[in-house]
Amino acid sequence: YELSTVFPMRLNRFLAAAGVGSRRYCDELIAAGRVRINGQVCTNFSAHPATRDHVKVDGKLVHADPPFTIMLHKPAGFVSTRKDVHARDTIFNLLPQKLSRLFNVGRLDAQTEGLILLTNDGAVAQRLTHPRHKIDKEYEVTLDRPWDQALAPKLLKGIFLDGKRARIERLHSIKPKHLRVILRQGINRQIRRMFHEIGYEVKRLVRIRIANIHLSDLPRGHWRALTKRERESVEAAVSAANREPLGAARPPLQRQRNETQRL
């Protein structure tokens, strides 16, 4: 893979990406005059260092990786952590060593398959996971028996889990035992638990979309970098979520282009 040769990030993000500390802490360093770019003290929070620039904090040269995000098709049986105390396989076992500094954007439970994003860009992770952004996450659900559409209002209205109202945003039946659902929350094992509450067992669960990023035909266990268009779509989705008024119409679920596609 190739990384961009330009750092399209503000100085505090550059410093945070270099491991100096949180962006808030980096702002304090900048304000205190402890950051130099090419030998000159820089107190400009809007500065955007380039690859050719020499950035020092308290006289020590620091380096930051350019922002980089990948998608991974997580198979069942892999946990979404860097290390597992039970010695189970983790998603990082599927990646080359050169990507070991990435971190996952949210999680999928061990038996859930599908799309997961990994990045070195904290801003992207925050945009995609913070509840206020209301980012769509779409799943294909396989149930243990045919779906009773009369139960849909219960899931759309919400079911209390751990004292919180868990709800599904949209639900669409594809086949008798197969559904497409959209979530905007991030409650632990939410889909499995919600269907369990109304008497169903989820036999298979595959995440197929986050915002405008689609799993498509990426094989299980494989990864690839986001394209420029996909990176831009993440920004667009977050901006749209921030502008959307309460009660606004929601987009339709992704229609299954190929019913026989193996996800």
TORKOL-4160 file (C-alpha; in steps of 0.2 Angstrom, whole numbers, padded with zeros to 4 digits, m for minus):
263
<pt num="1" X="0000" Y="0000" Z="0000"/>
<pt num="2" X="0005" Y="0018" Z="m0002"/>
<pt num="3" X="0003" Y="0032" Z="0010"/>
<pt num="4" X="0001" Y="0050" Z="0006"/>
<pt num="5" X="0016" Y="0061" Z="0006"/>
<pt num="6" X="0007" Y="0076" Z="0012"/>
<pt num="7" X="0000" Y="0078" Z="0030"/>
<pt num="8" X="m0017" Y="0085" Z="0028"/>
<pt num="9" X="m0019" Y="0088" Z="0047"/>
<pt num="10" X="m0017" Y="0102" Z="0059"/>
<pt num="11" X="m0002" Y="0103" Z="0070"/>
<pt num="12" X="m0011" Y="0096" Z="0085"/>
<pt num="13" X="m0016" Y="0081" Z="0076"/>
<pt num="14" X="0001" Y="0079" Z="0068"/>
<pt num="15" X="0009" Y="0079" Z="0086"/>
<pt num="16" X="m0005" Y="0067" Z="0092"/>
<pt num="17" X="m0001" Y="0055" Z="0078"/>
<pt num="18" X="0017" Y="0056" Z="0082"/>
<pt num="19" X="0013" Y="0049" Z="0100"/>
<pt num="20" X="0016" Y="0065" Z="0109"/>
<pt num="21" X="m0001" Y="0065" Z="0118"/>
<pt num="22" X="m0019" Y="0069" Z="0116"/>
<pt num="23" X="m0023" Y="0084" Z="0105"/>
<pt num="24" X="m0028" Y="0094" Z="0120"/>
<pt num="25" X="m0011" Y="0091" Z="0128"/>
<pt num="26" X="m0003" Y="0095" Z="0111"/>
<pt num="27" X="m0013" Y="0112" Z="0111"/>
<pt num="28" X="m0005" Y="0116" Z="0127"/>
<pt num="29" X="0012" Y="0112" Z="0121"/>
<pt num="30" X="0009" Y="0123" Z="0106"/>
<pt num="31" X="0002" Y="0138" Z="0116"/>
<pt num="32" X="0017" Y="0136" Z="0128"/>
<pt num="33" X="0030" Y="0139" Z="0113"/>
<pt num="34" X="0037" Y="0121" Z="0116"/>
<pt num="35" X="0035" Y="0116" Z="0097"/>
<pt num="36" X="0046" Y="0122" Z="0083"/>
<pt num="37" X="0044" Y="0119" Z="0065"/>
<pt num="38" X="0060" Y="0121" Z="0055"/>
<pt num="39" X="0069" Y="0129" Z="0070"/>
<pt num="40" X="0055" Y="0142" Z="0072"/>
<pt num="41" X="0044" Y="0142" Z="0087"/>
<pt num="42" X="0026" Y="0139" Z="0081"/>
<pt num="43" X="0011" Y="0144" Z="0091"/>
<pt num="44" X="m0001" Y="0144" Z="0076"/>
<pt num="45" X="m0014" Y="0131" Z="0080"/>
<pt num="46" X="m0019" Y="0131" Z="0061"/>
<pt num="47" X="m0002" Y="0126" Z="0055"/>
<pt num="48" X="m0001" Y="0111" Z="0044"/>
<pt num="49" X="0016" Y="0102" Z="0044"/>
<pt num="50" X="0022" Y="0094" Z="0027"/>
<pt num="51" X="0033" Y="0079" Z="0026"/>
<pt num="52" X="0048" Y="0090" Z="0022"/>
<pt num="53" X="0046" Y="0100" Z="0038"/>
<pt num="54" X="0056" Y="0096" Z="0054"/>
<pt num="55" X="0045" Y="0097" Z="0069"/>
<pt num="56" X="0052" Y="0096" Z="0087"/>
<pt num="57" X="0044" Y="0096" Z="0104"/>
<pt num="58" X="0056" Y="0102" Z="0118"/>
<pt num="59" X="0070" Y="0100" Z="0105"/>
<pt num="60" X="0066" Y="0082" Z="0101"/>
<pt num="61" X="0062" Y="0078" Z="0083"/>
<pt num="62" X="0045" Y="0069" Z="0080"/>
<pt num="63" X="0038" Y="0060" Z="0066"/>
<pt num="64" X="0019" Y="0056" Z="0062"/>
<pt num="65" X="0012" Y="0044" Z="0050"/>
<pt num="66" X="0000" Y="0051" Z="0037"/>
<pt num="67" X="m0018" Y="0047" Z="0040"/>
<pt num="68" X="m0022" Y="0030" Z="0034"/>
<pt num="69" X="m0038" Y="0019" Z="0035"/>
<pt num="70" X="m0042" Y="0001" Z="0029"/>
<pt num="71" X="m0057" Y="m0010" Z="0028"/>
<pt num="72" X="m0056" Y="m0028" Z="0034"/>
<pt num="73" X="m0068" Y="m0042" Z="0031"/>
<pt num="74" X="m0068" Y="m0050" Z="0048"/>
<pt num="75" X="m0072" Y="m0069" Z="0049"/>
<pt num="76" X="m0082" Y="m0077" Z="0063"/>
<pt num="77" X="m0071" Y="m0083" Z="0077"/>
<pt num="78" X="m0059" Y="m0068" Z="0078"/>
<pt num="79" X="m0060" Y="m0055" Z="0092"/>
<pt num="80" X="m0059" Y="m0036" Z="0089"/>
<pt num="81" X="m0044" Y="m0033" Z="0101"/>
<pt num="82" X="m0026" Y="m0032" Z="0099"/>
<pt num="83" X="m0022" Y="m0046" Z="0111"/>
<pt num="84" X="m0034" Y="m0058" Z="0120"/>
<pt num="85" X="m0032" Y="m0065" Z="0137"/>
<pt num="86" X="m0040" Y="m0082" Z="0131"/>
<pt num="87" X="m0027" Y="m0083" Z="0117"/>
<pt num="88" X="m0041" Y="m0082" Z="0104"/>
<pt num="89" X="m0037" Y="m0076" Z="0086"/>
<pt num="90" X="m0038" Y="m0057" Z="0084"/>
<pt num="91" X="m0041" Y="m0046" Z="0069"/>
<pt num="92" X="m0023" Y="m0041" Z="0070"/>
<pt num="93" X="m0018" Y="m0059" Z="0066"/>
<pt num="94" X="m0025" Y="m0055" Z="0049"/>
<pt num="95" X="m0015" Y="m0040" Z="0045"/>
<pt num="96" X="0004" Y="m0038" Z="0040"/>
<pt num="97" X="0016" Y="m0031" Z="0053"/>
<pt num="98" X="0017" Y="m0015" Z="0044"/>
<pt num="99" X="m0001" Y="m0011" Z="0049"/>
<pt num="100" X="0001" Y="m0015" Z="0067"/>
<pt num="101" X="0000" Y="0003" Z="0073"/>
<pt num="102" X="m0018" Y="0004" Z="0067"/>
<pt num="103" X="m0032" Y="0003" Z="0079"/>
<pt num="104" X="m0050" Y="m0003" Z="0075"/>
<pt num="105" X="m0065" Y="0009" Z="0074"/>
<pt num="106" X="m0077" Y="0000" Z="0085"/>
<pt num="107" X="m0079" Y="m0018" Z="0087"/>
<pt num="108" X="m0088" Y="m0034" Z="0081"/>
<pt num="109" X="m0091" Y="m0048" Z="0093"/>
<pt num="110" X="m0082" Y="m0064" Z="0090"/>
<pt num="111" X="m0095" Y="m0073" Z="0080"/>
<pt num="112" X="m0101" Y="m0058" Z="0070"/>
<pt num="113" X="m0093" Y="m0056" Z="0053"/>
<pt num="114" X="m0091" Y="m0042" Z="0040"/>
<pt num="115" X="m0084" Y="m0025" Z="0039"/>
<pt num="116" X="m0073" Y="m0017" Z="0052"/>
<pt num="117" X="m0062" Y="m0001" Z="0049"/>
<pt num="118" X="m0045" Y="0001" Z="0056"/>
<pt num="119" X="m0036" Y="0018" Z="0056"/>
<pt num="120" X="m0022" Y="0028" Z="0063"/>
<pt num="121" X="m0033" Y="0044" Z="0062"/>
<pt num="122" X="m0041" Y="0047" Z="0079"/>
<pt num="123" X="m0053" Y="0060" Z="0071"/>
<pt num="124" X="m0060" Y="0047" Z="0059"/>
<pt num="125" X="m0063" Y="0035" Z="0073"/>
<pt num="126" X="m0071" Y="0049" Z="0083"/>
<pt num="127" X="m0083" Y="0054" Z="0069"/>
<pt num="128" X="m0088" Y="0036" Z="0065"/>
<pt num="129" X="m0091" Y="0030" Z="0083"/>
<pt num="130" X="m0097" Y="0045" Z="0093"/>
<pt num="131" X="m0116" Y="0044" Z="0096"/>
<pt num="132" X="m0120" Y="0062" Z="0091"/>
<pt num="133" X="m0115" Y="0058" Z="0073"/>
<pt num="134" X="m0128" Y="0045" Z="0071"/>
<pt num="135" X="m0118" Y="0035" Z="0058"/>
<pt num="136" X="m0128" Y="0021" Z="0050"/>
<pt num="137" X="m0121" Y="0003" Z="0052"/>
<pt num="138" X="m0130" Y="m0010" Z="0041"/>
<pt num="139" X="m0131" Y="m0029" Z="0044"/>
<pt num="140" X="m0137" Y="m0044" Z="0036"/>
<pt num="141" X="m0146" Y="m0055" Z="0049"/>
<pt num="142" X="m0150" Y="m0074" Z="0047"/>
<pt num="143" X="m0163" Y="m0080" Z="0060"/>
<pt num="144" X="m0167" Y="m0098" Z="0066"/>
<pt num="145" X="m0185" Y="m0097" Z="0059"/>
<pt num="146" X="m0195" Y="m0086" Z="0048"/>
<pt num="147" X="m0197" Y="m0068" Z="0052"/>
<pt num="148" X="m0214" Y="m0062" Z="0059"/>
<pt num="149" X="m0216" Y="m0044" Z="0052"/>
<pt num="150" X="m0229" Y="m0040" Z="0065"/>
<pt num="151" X="m0214" Y="m0040" Z="0078"/>
<pt num="152" X="m0205" Y="m0026" Z="0068"/>
<pt num="153" X="m0213" Y="m0012" Z="0078"/>
<pt num="154" X="m0206" Y="m0018" Z="0094"/>
<pt num="155" X="m0188" Y="m0017" Z="0087"/>
<pt num="156" X="m0191" Y="0000" Z="0079"/>
<pt num="157" X="m0199" Y="0007" Z="0095"/>
<pt num="158" X="m0185" Y="0000" Z="0106"/>
<pt num="159" X="m0181" Y="m0013" Z="0119"/>
<pt num="160" X="m0173" Y="m0009" Z="0135"/>
<pt num="161" X="m0156" Y="m0017" Z="0137"/>
<pt num="162" X="m0145" Y="m0013" Z="0152"/>
<pt num="163" X="m0157" Y="0001" Z="0157"/>
<pt num="164" X="m0155" Y="0009" Z="0139"/>
<pt num="165" X="m0168" Y="0009" Z="0125"/>
<pt num="166" X="m0160" Y="m0001" Z="0111"/>
<pt num="167" X="m0168" Y="0002" Z="0094"/>
<pt num="168" X="m0166" Y="m0003" Z="0076"/>
<pt num="169" X="m0168" Y="0012" Z="0064"/>
<pt num="170" X="m0173" Y="0002" Z="0049"/>
<pt num="171" X="m0178" Y="m0016" Z="0045"/>
<pt num="172" X="m0181" Y="m0025" Z="0028"/>
<pt num="173" X="m0185" Y="m0043" Z="0025"/>
<pt num="174" X="m0176" Y="m0051" Z="0011"/>
<pt num="175" X="m0181" Y="m0069" Z="0013"/>
<pt num="176" X="m0191" Y="m0078" Z="0026"/>
<pt num="177" X="m0176" Y="m0080" Z="0038"/>
<pt num="178" X="m0165" Y="m0066" Z="0031"/>
<pt num="179" X="m0166" Y="m0047" Z="0036"/>
<pt num="180" X="m0157" Y="m0031" Z="0033"/>
<pt num="181" X="m0156" Y="m0020" Z="0048"/>
<pt num="182" X="m0148" Y="m0003" Z="0051"/>
<pt num="183" X="m0142" Y="0003" Z="0068"/>
<pt num="184" X="m0136" Y="0020" Z="0074"/>
<pt num="185" X="m0131" Y="0014" Z="0092"/>
<pt num="186" X="m0117" Y="0004" Z="0098"/>
<pt num="187" X="m0124" Y="m0006" Z="0113"/>
<pt num="188" X="m0114" Y="m0023" Z="0116"/>
<pt num="189" X="m0121" Y="m0037" Z="0105"/>
<pt num="190" X="m0137" Y="m0026" Z="0102"/>
<pt num="191" X="m0144" Y="m0036" Z="0087"/>
<pt num="192" X="m0142" Y="m0053" Z="0095"/>
<pt num="193" X="m0150" Y="m0047" Z="0111"/>
<pt num="194" X="m0164" Y="m0038" Z="0104"/>
<pt num="195" X="m0170" Y="m0053" Z="0093"/>
<pt num="196" X="m0167" Y="m0064" Z="0108"/>
<pt num="197" X="m0179" Y="m0053" Z="0118"/>
<pt num="198" X="m0193" Y="m0056" Z="0105"/>
<pt num="199" X="m0190" Y="m0075" Z="0104"/>
<pt num="200" X="m0178" Y="m0077" Z="0090"/>
<pt num="201" X="m0160" Y="m0083" Z="0089"/>
<pt num="202" X="m0148" Y="m0075" Z="0077"/>
<pt num="203" X="m0139" Y="m0089" Z="0068"/>
<pt num="204" X="m0127" Y="m0077" Z="0057"/>
<pt num="205" X="m0124" Y="m0059" Z="0058"/>
<pt num="206" X="m0114" Y="m0049" Z="0045"/>
<pt num="207" X="m0110" Y="m0031" Z="0044"/>
<pt num="208" X="m0110" Y="m0025" Z="0026"/>
<pt num="209" X="m0109" Y="m0006" Z="0028"/>
<pt num="210" X="m0103" Y="0008" Z="0039"/>
<pt num="211" X="m0109" Y="0025" Z="0033"/>
<pt num="212" X="m0106" Y="0025" Z="0014"/>
<pt num="213" X="m0092" Y="0012" Z="0015"/>
<pt num="214" X="m0098" Y="m0005" Z="0008"/>
<pt num="215" X="m0091" Y="m0022" Z="0011"/>
<pt num="216" X="m0095" Y="m0027" Z="m0007"/>
<pt num="217" X="m0085" Y="m0042" Z="m0013"/>
<pt num="218" X="m0070" Y="m0041" Z="m0001"/>
<pt num="219" X="m0066" Y="m0059" Z="0003"/>
<pt num="220" X="m0066" Y="m0065" Z="0021"/>
<pt num="221" X="m0050" Y="m0062" Z="0030"/>
<pt num="222" X="m0044" Y="m0049" Z="0017"/>
<pt num="223" X="m0041" Y="m0031" Z="0019"/>
<pt num="224" X="m0038" Y="m0016" Z="0008"/>
<pt num="225" X="m0035" Y="0003" Z="0010"/>
<pt num="226" X="m0050" Y="0015" Z="0007"/>
<pt num="227" X="m0050" Y="0023" Z="m0009"/>
<pt num="228" X="m0050" Y="0042" Z="m0010"/>
<pt num="229" X="m0068" Y="0042" Z="m0014"/>
<pt num="230" X="m0072" Y="0031" Z="0001"/>
<pt num="231" X="m0062" Y="0043" Z="0012"/>
<pt num="232" X="m0072" Y="0058" Z="0006"/>
<pt num="233" X="m0088" Y="0049" Z="0008"/>
<pt num="234" X="m0084" Y="0046" Z="0027"/>
<pt num="235" X="m0082" Y="0065" Z="0029"/>
<pt num="236" X="m0098" Y="0068" Z="0019"/>
<pt num="237" X="m0108" Y="0056" Z="0029"/>
<pt num="238" X="m0103" Y="0064" Z="0046"/>
<pt num="239" X="m0106" Y="0081" Z="0039"/>
<pt num="240" X="m0124" Y="0075" Z="0033"/>
<pt num="241" X="m0127" Y="0067" Z="0050"/>
<pt num="242" X="m0123" Y="0083" Z="0059"/>
<pt num="243" X="m0135" Y="0093" Z="0048"/>
<pt num="244" X="m0149" Y="0081" Z="0049"/>
<pt num="245" X="m0164" Y="0088" Z="0059"/>
<pt num="246" X="m0173" Y="0076" Z="0071"/>
<pt num="247" X="m0186" Y="0066" Z="0062"/>
<pt num="248" X="m0178" Y="0069" Z="0045"/>
<pt num="249" X="m0182" Y="0056" Z="0032"/>
<pt num="250" X="m0169" Y="0042" Z="0032"/>
<pt num="251" X="m0161" Y="0034" Z="0016"/>
<pt num="252" X="m0168" Y="0017" Z="0011"/>
<pt num="253" X="m0158" Y="0001" Z="0015"/>
<pt num="254" X="m0145" Y="m0005" Z="0003"/>
<pt num="255" X="m0154" Y="m0017" Z="m0009"/>
<pt num="256" X="m0145" Y="m0034" Z="m0011"/>
<pt num="257" X="m0138" Y="m0033" Z="m0029"/>
<pt num="258" X="m0134" Y="m0051" Z="m0030"/>
<pt num="259" X="m0145" Y="m0062" Z="m0019"/>
<pt num="260" X="m0132" Y="m0076" Z="m0020"/>
<pt num="261" X="m0117" Y="m0065" Z="m0016"/>
<pt num="262" X="m0107" Y="m0074" Z="m0002"/>
<pt num="263" X="m0104" Y="m0061" Z="0012"/>
